[in-house]
């Protein structure tokens, strides 16, 4: 997998970050949910693109609020070349997608 966030996601992340500012857990969940309504997102993208400090915790909070989010495991390569196993999160089809 490429080390960079795809351009279409970068654009969406910038828009989401402008609209939903703040670093508290609620704002992080909001940004993450907005992104999930558009496309799948992995831990790397959520952390770097949306400023979500601990994506698995935010996903758990969204699930506890009733959101149906699936985790698909994938291996990505970080900027330094190390490979990491991360969760790729997908909002289930029962949820609203834009």
C-alpha positions in Angstrom: 0.0 0.0 0.0 1.1 3.5 -0.7 2.6 5.5 2.1 0.5 8.6 1.3 -3.1 9.4 1.8 -4.9 9.3 -1.6 -5.6 12.8 -3.0 -9.4 12.5 -3.0 -9.3 11.6 0.7 -6.9 14.5 1.5 -9.4 17.0 0.0 -12.2 15.5 2.0 -10.2 15.5 5.2 -9.3 19.2 4.7 -13.0 20.0 4.3 -14.0 17.9 7.3 -11.2 19.4 9.5 -12.3 22.9 8.6 -16.0 22.2 9.5 -15.4 20.2 12.7 -12.5 21.7 14.7 -11.3 20.8 18.2 -9.4 17.9 19.6 -11.8 16.4 22.2 -13.1 12.9 21.7 -16.6 14.1 20.6 -15.1 16.2 17.8 -12.7 13.4 16.8 -15.7 11.0 16.5 -17.6 13.5 14.5 -14.8 14.0 12.0 -14.3 10.2 11.8 -18.0 9.6 11.2 -18.1 12.3 8.5 -15.2 10.6 6.7 -16.8 7.1 7.0 -19.9 8.4 5.4 -17.8 9.1 2.3 -15.4 6.2 2.1 -13.5 3.6 4.2 -10.7 4.9 6.3 -7.8 3.1 8.0 -6.1 3.9 11.3 -3.2 5.6 9.5 -5.5 7.9 7.5 -7.7 8.8 10.6 -4.6 9.7 12.7 -2.7 11.7 10.1 -5.6 13.1 8.0 -8.2 13.8 10.7 -6.1 14.3 13.8 -7.8 11.4 15.6 -5.3 10.5 18.3 -6.5 6.9 18.9 -8.8 5.8 16.1 -9.7 2.4 17.6 -11.1 4.1 20.7 -13.1 6.5 18.6 -14.5 3.6 16.5 -15.5 1.9 19.8 -17.3 5.0 20.9 -19.1 5.3 17.6 -20.2 1.6 17.9 -21.4 2.2 21.4 -23.6 5.0 20.0 -25.1 2.4 17.6 -23.1 2.9 14.5 -22.4 -0.3 12.5 -18.7 -0.2 11.6 -16.9 -3.1 10.2 -13.1 -3.6 10.7 -11.0 -5.1 7.9 -7.4 -5.7 8.7 -4.7 -4.5 6.2 -1.0 -4.1 6.2 0.3 -0.6 5.3 3.8 0.8 4.9 4.6 3.8 7.0 6.8 6.7 5.9 9.9 5.0 7.3 9.3 1.8 5.4 8.0 -0.2 8.4 5.0 -2.3 7.8 2.0 -2.1 10.2 -1.2 -4.1 10.5 -4.0 -1.6 10.9 -7.8 -1.6 10.9 -9.6 -0.3 7.9 -13.1 0.8 9.0 -16.2 0.7 6.8 -19.6 2.1 7.8 -22.1 -0.7 7.1 -24.6 -0.4 4.3 -27.4 0.2 6.8 -25.8 3.6 7.6 -26.2 6.7 5.4 -23.4 7.2 2.8 -23.1 10.4 0.8 
